[in-house]
Amino acid sequence: MSNGNMNLTLKVWRQQDSKTAGKFVTYKAEHISPDMSFLEMLDVVNESIMLKGEEPIYFDHDCREGICGMCSLYINGRPHGPKRAITTCQLHMRSFKDGQTITIEPWRAAAFPVIKDLAVDRSAFDRIQQAGGYISINTGGVPDANEIPIPKVIADEAFNSATCIGCGACVAACKNASAMLFVSAKVSQLGMLPQGQTERYSRVQSMVAQMDEEGFGNCTNTGACEAECPKEITLTNIARMNNDFFSAKFFREAHANDIAE
């Protein structure tokens, strides 16, 4: 290391597409500033790769501000790297040591097929959201902010659930590749609010059914998803979703009886 810069060895997963076998390829990351983000470091490595006439490493990114959830990398055995409560784009190279070897992989889940190299197809999350992540009330004109009073504790909890960015770290962390934390956060952010009550029970049934159809595994109850979530979504959401899911059966039966009468 000179002038405070770092020299690193990268073992990067390279894979042409989901139907092609992949392998680790070793690259040198030289003269890396500790103040670079992890993605900036990959940009520098890609520049050196392209100067050699080779194909650069393919990885997802967009906002680079910890909001979009695109920067889904498995770094040294952990989603988004060694730090808690941050995304890959917020991870800085000072979190590593000069001379260190860093292993970089894509999310490993059958429901997230590899697009290329480190990028995976997470459209399964979009389909789960489309299955029930909405409300269908007639809002009319712009309502007054205080027209529907919501207790602060409920509003805060709903907001905390809504901070989920859909990055898929919960799936990557789970040994069963479960999407329960993601789905429960999306269920909670609507189901806890008055506006979301109309579809509360049909929503949870539809989204869970879509989750199962996409091929995600069952919850392991180990809490790995919560530990690796960059937005610190809690397991309380899963408990809440399970409660609504089982309540939905009784709600449907009671509603059916009302119609019969």
LUMFI-796323 format. One record per residue (C-alpha): x, y, z. Coordinates in steps of 0.5 Angstrom, whole numbers, padded with zeros to 4 digits, always signed. Example, Ala and Ser with C-alpha at 12.3 -4.5 7.8 and 13.67 -1.06 7.14 Angstrom:
2
+0025-0009+0016+0027-0002+0014
***
This chain:
261
+0000+0000+0000+0003+0007-0002+0000+0014+0000-0006+0011+0004-0008+0007-0002-0010-0001-0002-0008-0007-0006-0013-0012-0006-0015-0019-0009-0022-0020-0012-0025-0027-0013-0031-0025-0017-0037-0030-0020-0037-0030-0027-0043-0033-0031-0046-0031-0038-0053-0033-0036-0057-0037-0032-0057-0043-0036-0049-0043-0037-0044-0046-0031-0041-0040-0028-0034-0040-0024-0030-0035-0020-0024-0031-0023-0019-0027-0020-0017-0020-0021-0013-0015-0018-0016-0009-0015-0010-0004-0014-0009+0003-0012-0016+0003-0009-0017+0009-0004-0020+0007+0003-0025+0013+0002-0028+0009-0005-0035+0006-0004-0035-0002-0006-0038+0000-0013-0033+0005-0014-0028+0000-0013-0031-0005-0018-0032+0001-0023-0024+0002-0023-0023-0006-0023-0028-0006-0029-0024+0000-0033-0017-0004-0032-0021-0010-0035-0023-0006-0041-0017-0003-0042-0014-0011-0043-0020-0012-0048-0024-0016-0044-0031-0016-0042-0032-0012-0035-0036-0015-0029-0043-0014-0030-0047-0012-0023-0053-0008-0021-0053-0001-0019-0058+0005-0020-0058+0011-0014-0052+0009-0010-0055+0012-0004-0058+0006-0001-0065+0007-0003-0066+0003-0010-0064-0004-0007-0060-0005-0014-0053-0007-0011-0054-0014-0009-0048-0017-0008-0046-0023-0003-0039-0020+0000-0034-0025+0004-0040-0029+0006-0045-0024+0008-0051-0020+0004-0048-0013+0002-0041-0014+0006-0039-0014+0013-0042-0008+0016-0049-0008+0019-0055-0004+0016-0052-0001+0010-0053-0003+0003-0047-0005-0002-0046+0002-0005-0046+0005+0002-0040+0000+0004-0033+0004+0004-0027+0000+0002-0024+0002+0009-0028-0003+0012-0023-0008+0009-0015-0009+0010-0010-0008+0005-0008-0014+0002-0014-0018+0003-0018-0023-0001-0025-0021-0002-0030-0026-0005-0036-0023-0009-0042-0027-0011-0049-0026-0013-0055-0028-0009-0056-0035-0009-0064-0037-0010-0068-0041-0015-0073-0035-0015-0067-0030-0017-0064-0033-0023-0057-0030-0025-0058-0025-0031-0050-0025-0032-0044-0025-0027-0047-0021-0020-0054-0019-0023-0060-0023-0021-0067-0023-0024-0071-0020-0018-0078-0019-0022-0081-0025-0017-0081-0019-0012-0085-0015-0017-0090-0020-0018-0091-0021-0011-0092-0014-0010-0097-0014-0016-0101-0019-0013-0103-0015-0007-0099-0009-0005-0104-0004-0007-0111-0001-0004-0117+0000-0008-0121+0006-0004-0124+0012-0008-0119+0017-0005-0123+0023-0009-0120+0029-0008-0114+0031-0004-0115+0029+0003-0113+0034+0009-0107+0031+0013-0111+0030+0019-0117+0027+0016-0116+0020+0018-0112+0020+0025-0107+0015+0026-0104+0013+0033-0097+0015+0032-0094+0008+0035-0098+0005+0029-0096+0010+0024-0089+0009+0026-0089+0002+0025-0092+0002+0018-0087+0007+0016-0081+0002+0019-0084-0003+0015-0085+0001+0009-0077+0003+0009-0076-0004+0006-0072-0003-0001-0073-0010-0004-0066-0011-0005-0067-0019-0003-0061-0019+0002-0066-0023+0007-0067-0028+0001-0059-0029+0001-0058-0029+0008-0063-0035+0009-0061-0042+0008-0068-0044+0005-0068-0037+0001-0074-0035+0004-0078-0028+0002-0082-0028+0009-0079-0022+0011-0080-0018+0005-0087-0020+0004-0089-0019+0011-0086-0012+0011-0090-0010+0004-0096-0013+0008-0095-0009+0014-0094-0003+0011-0101-0003+0008-0105-0007+0013-0103-0003+0019-0106+0003+0016-0114+0005+0016-0113+0006+0008-0111-0002+0008-0116-0005+0011-0121-0007+0005-0116-0012+0002-0112-0014+0009-0114-0021+0009-0114-0022+0001-0108-0018+0001-0104-0023+0005-0107-0029+0002-0105-0027-0005-0098-0025-0003-0096-0031+0000-0099-0035-0005-0095-0031-0010-0089-0032-0006-0090-0040-0006-0091-0040-0013-0084-0036-0014-0081-0042-0011-0078-0038-0005-0077-0043+0001-0080-0043+0008-0078-0039+0014-0072-0042+0018-0074-0038+0024-0066-0036+0025-0067-0029+0024-0061-0029+0019-0066-0024+0015-0067-0019+0020-0059-0019+0022-0057-0018+0015-0063-0013+0013-0060-0006+0011-0066-0003+0013-0067-0007+0019-0074-0009+0018-0076-0014+0024-0078-0021+0025-0085-0018+0028-0087-0017+0021-0087-0024+0020-0091-0025+0026-0096-0020+0024-0097-0023+0017-0097-0030+0020-0103-0028+0024-0107-0024+0019-0106-0030+0014-0109-0035+0019-0114-0030+0021-0116-0029+0014-0119-0036+0014-0124-0035+0019-0125-0028+0016-0127-0031+0009-0131-0037+0013-0135-0032+0017-0136-0027+0011-0139-0033+0007-0144-0035+0012-0146-0028+0012-0147-0028+0005-0151-0035+0006-0155-0032+0011
***
